[in-house]
Amino acid sequence: MATVLDVCTSAMRDIGAIAIEETPSAAEAQFCFNKLNEMISAWNNESLTVYSIINEVFPIVASQPSYTMGVGGNFNTARPIKIVDVYTRDANGNDFPVQIIDYDQYASILPKYITSPLAQMIYNDNNFPLLTLYPWPIWNNSSYSAVIWSWQAITAFPLLTTTLVLPPGYDRAIKYNLAIEISPAFGRSVSADLRDLAVTSKATIKRTNMEILQMGFDDFLLKRPGGWNWQAQCFGGVS
């Protein structure tokens, strides 16, 4: 499998910064390494380049008004790029959804210090390096747990000798897009073919990661029992 140095070398060759039989100098390799980690950091803000959504379960402290999340926080884990779903899990393993709200919605809640076994809403201040979660009502049952679904970041590569262990297609997308990233520093113009490879290889992994949303309607809006069955072309299910 390819190492980070292999990817950097290949990207430099693609833009003609070095010949096929050459290898980058230590300074050139370090520059490409830094640009690669910058690019990966930026990709973590694009939902379709993040290939994994994980769920983690954390203990609740009764009547604690807020929880920090990140390395060393109350929820001690890697700080998520984005939280997509939150649930309260009771002692029997049943999950109850918690609505994620923004600052304006949280600020309008009065009073904020009501307690309950189940939170209805939660505000994420998205701070760094620790974000803080504010449940409302405040969880008051320590036998319950918080279940958090979040984007798993593509981690930065620690060394040039690190082996790339990523899903199929990522090494190709990283190599061609890195070539685009480093080309200005080496004074190289990017060919249309190389630019197309960068675009299509990244688009391929985004298509793989894309979720197909299910269309639905609230039955109340239709004012008919059972909703509209698009397959049977009738209300309720059977024509």
C-alpha positions as CSV (number, residue, x, y, z in Angstrom):
1,M,0.0,0.0,0.0
2,A,1.1,3.6,-0.7
3,T,2.7,5.8,1.9
4,V,2.2,9.5,2.3
5,L,5.6,10.0,0.7
6,D,4.5,7.9,-2.3
7,V,1.5,10.1,-2.8
8,C,3.5,13.3,-2.5
9,T,6.1,12.0,-5.0
10,S,3.4,10.9,-7.4
11,A,1.6,14.3,-7.2
12,M,4.9,16.1,-7.9
13,R,5.5,13.9,-10.9
14,D,2.0,14.5,-12.2
15,I,2.6,18.3,-12.4
16,G,6.1,17.8,-13.8
17,A,7.9,19.2,-10.7
18,I,10.2,16.1,-10.7
19,A,10.9,13.5,-13.4
20,I,9.7,9.9,-13.1
21,E,13.1,8.7,-12.0
22,E,13.6,11.5,-9.4
23,T,12.5,11.7,-5.8
24,P,11.6,14.9,-3.9
25,S,14.1,16.6,-1.7
26,A,13.4,16.6,2.1
27,A,12.1,20.2,1.9
28,E,9.8,19.4,-1.1
29,A,8.5,16.3,0.7
30,Q,7.8,18.2,3.9
31,F,6.0,20.9,1.9
32,C,3.8,18.4,0.1
33,F,3.1,16.7,3.5
34,N,1.9,19.9,5.0
35,K,-0.3,20.7,2.0
36,L,-1.8,17.2,2.1
37,N,-2.8,17.6,5.8
38,E,-4.2,21.1,5.1
39,M,-6.3,19.6,2.2
40,I,-7.6,16.7,4.4
41,S,-8.5,19.2,7.1
42,A,-10.6,21.1,4.6
43,W,-12.2,17.9,3.3
44,N,-13.5,17.2,6.8
45,N,-15.9,20.2,6.3
46,E,-17.5,18.5,3.3
47,S,-20.1,16.0,4.3
48,L,-19.7,13.8,1.2
49,T,-16.0,13.4,1.6
50,V,-16.5,12.1,5.2
51,Y,-16.9,8.3,4.7
52,S,-18.0,7.3,8.2
53,I,-20.7,8.4,10.6
54,I,-20.2,6.9,14.0
55,N,-22.3,6.6,17.1
56,E,-20.9,6.8,20.6
57,V,-22.6,6.3,24.0
58,F,-21.7,8.4,27.0
59,P,-22.9,8.4,30.6
60,I,-25.1,11.1,31.9
61,V,-24.5,12.9,35.2
62,A,-27.8,13.7,36.9
63,S,-28.6,17.5,36.8
64,Q,-25.4,18.5,35.0
65,P,-26.4,21.5,32.8
66,S,-23.8,21.0,30.1
67,Y,-21.3,18.6,28.7
68,T,-18.0,19.3,27.0
69,M,-17.1,16.9,24.1
70,G,-13.6,16.2,22.8
71,V,-10.4,14.8,24.1
72,G,-10.4,15.3,27.9
73,G,-14.0,16.5,28.0
74,N,-17.0,15.2,29.8
75,F,-17.6,13.1,26.7
76,N,-14.0,12.0,26.2
77,T,-13.6,11.3,22.5
78,A,-12.2,12.9,19.4
79,R,-14.0,16.2,18.8
80,P,-16.6,15.5,16.1
81,I,-16.6,17.6,12.9
82,K,-20.4,17.7,13.1
83,I,-23.1,16.1,15.3
84,V,-25.9,14.8,13.2
85,D,-28.2,13.1,15.7
86,V,-28.6,12.9,19.5
87,Y,-30.7,10.4,21.5
88,T,-31.4,9.7,25.1
89,R,-31.0,6.0,25.9
90,D,-32.9,4.7,28.9
91,A,-31.9,1.8,31.2
92,N,-33.8,-0.7,29.0
93,G,-31.9,0.4,25.9
94,N,-34.7,2.4,24.3
95,D,-33.6,5.5,22.4
96,F,-35.6,8.8,22.4
97,P,-34.7,11.5,19.9
98,V,-33.4,14.9,21.0
99,Q,-33.8,17.8,18.6
100,I,-30.6,19.7,17.8
101,I,-31.3,23.4,17.9
102,D,-29.4,26.6,17.2
103,Y,-28.3,29.4,19.5
104,D,-31.4,31.6,18.9
105,Q,-33.7,28.7,19.7
106,Y,-31.7,27.8,22.9
107,A,-31.5,31.5,24.0
108,S,-35.3,31.8,23.8
109,I,-35.9,28.9,26.2
110,L,-37.0,30.1,29.6
111,P,-36.4,28.8,32.2
112,K,-33.3,26.8,31.2
113,Y,-32.8,24.7,34.4
114,I,-35.8,22.4,34.2
115,T,-34.8,18.8,34.7
116,S,-36.2,15.6,33.2
117,P,-35.0,12.0,32.4
118,L,-35.5,12.9,28.7
119,A,-34.1,16.0,27.0
120,Q,-36.3,17.4,24.2
121,M,-33.7,19.6,22.6
122,I,-29.9,20.1,22.7
123,Y,-27.7,23.1,21.7
124,N,-24.2,22.6,20.4
125,D,-21.9,25.7,20.7
126,N,-19.4,24.0,18.3
127,N,-16.5,25.5,20.2
128,F,-12.9,24.3,19.8
129,P,-11.0,22.3,21.0
130,L,-13.9,21.2,23.1
131,L,-17.5,21.8,22.0
132,T,-20.2,22.1,24.7
133,L,-23.6,20.5,24.6
134,Y,-26.6,22.1,26.5
135,P,-29.5,19.7,26.9
136,W,-33.0,20.9,27.7
137,P,-34.6,19.8,29.9
138,I,-31.4,18.9,31.7
139,W,-30.9,15.2,32.1
140,N,-31.5,14.1,35.7
141,N,-31.3,10.3,35.5
142,S,-27.7,8.9,35.8
143,S,-28.9,5.5,34.7
144,Y,-29.6,6.9,31.2
145,S,-27.0,7.6,28.5
146,A,-26.5,10.1,25.7
147,V,-26.1,8.6,22.2
148,I,-24.4,10.8,19.7
149,W,-24.1,10.2,16.0
150,S,-21.3,12.3,14.3
151,W,-19.1,12.7,11.4
152,Q,-15.8,10.9,11.9
153,A,-13.0,13.1,10.7
154,I,-10.4,11.8,8.3
155,T,-7.4,12.1,10.6
156,A,-4.2,14.0,9.6
157,F,-1.3,11.8,8.6
158,P,1.4,11.9,11.3
159,L,4.4,11.0,9.2
160,L,5.6,10.8,5.6
161,T,6.2,7.1,6.2
162,T,2.5,6.6,7.3
163,T,0.6,4.1,5.1
164,L,-2.7,5.3,3.7
165,V,-5.5,3.1,5.0
166,L,-8.6,4.5,3.5
167,P,-11.6,3.2,1.6
168,P,-11.2,2.4,-2.1
169,G,-10.8,5.5,-4.3
170,Y,-9.5,7.8,-1.6
171,D,-5.8,7.4,-2.5
172,R,-6.5,8.3,-6.1
173,A,-8.6,11.4,-5.2
174,I,-6.0,12.5,-2.7
175,K,-3.1,12.2,-5.1
176,Y,-4.8,14.1,-8.0
177,N,-6.2,16.8,-5.8
178,L,-2.9,17.2,-4.0
179,A,-1.3,17.8,-7.4
180,I,-3.7,20.7,-7.9
181,E,-2.9,22.1,-4.4
182,I,0.9,22.1,-4.8
183,S,1.1,23.2,-8.4
184,P,1.2,27.0,-7.8
185,A,4.1,26.7,-5.3
186,F,6.1,24.8,-8.0
187,G,5.2,27.2,-10.7
188,R,3.5,24.5,-12.8
189,S,0.3,24.9,-14.8
190,V,-2.3,22.2,-14.4
191,S,-3.4,20.4,-17.6
192,A,-7.1,20.0,-18.3
193,D,-6.7,16.2,-18.1
194,L,-5.2,16.4,-14.6
195,R,-7.8,18.8,-13.4
196,D,-10.6,16.5,-14.8
197,L,-9.0,13.5,-12.9
198,A,-9.0,15.5,-9.7
199,V,-12.6,16.5,-10.1
200,T,-13.9,13.1,-11.1
201,S,-12.0,11.1,-8.6
202,K,-13.3,13.3,-5.8
203,A,-16.8,13.2,-7.2
204,T,-16.6,9.4,-7.2
205,I,-16.0,9.1,-3.5
206,K,-18.8,11.7,-2.9
207,R,-21.3,9.6,-4.9
208,T,-20.3,6.6,-2.9
209,N,-20.8,8.4,0.4
210,M,-24.1,10.1,-0.6
211,E,-27.3,8.9,1.2
212,I,-30.5,8.7,-0.7
213,L,-33.2,10.6,1.2
214,Q,-36.6,9.1,1.5
215,M,-39.5,11.4,0.5
216,G,-42.4,11.6,2.8
217,F,-45.4,13.7,3.8
218,D,-47.1,14.4,7.1
219,D,-50.5,12.7,7.0
220,F,-52.1,15.7,8.6
221,L,-51.0,17.9,5.6
222,L,-52.8,15.6,3.2
223,K,-56.0,15.6,5.3
224,R,-56.5,12.0,4.4
225,P,-55.9,8.8,6.5
226,G,-52.9,6.7,5.6
227,G,-51.1,9.2,3.4
228,W,-50.6,9.1,-0.4
229,N,-49.3,5.8,-1.7
230,W,-47.3,6.6,-4.8
231,Q,-47.1,3.0,-5.9
232,A,-50.8,2.4,-5.7
233,Q,-51.6,5.9,-6.7
234,C,-54.2,6.3,-4.0
235,F,-54.7,7.4,-0.4
236,G,-54.3,4.8,2.3
237,G,-52.5,2.1,0.4
238,V,-54.9,0.0,-1.7
239,S,-57.0,1.4,-4.5
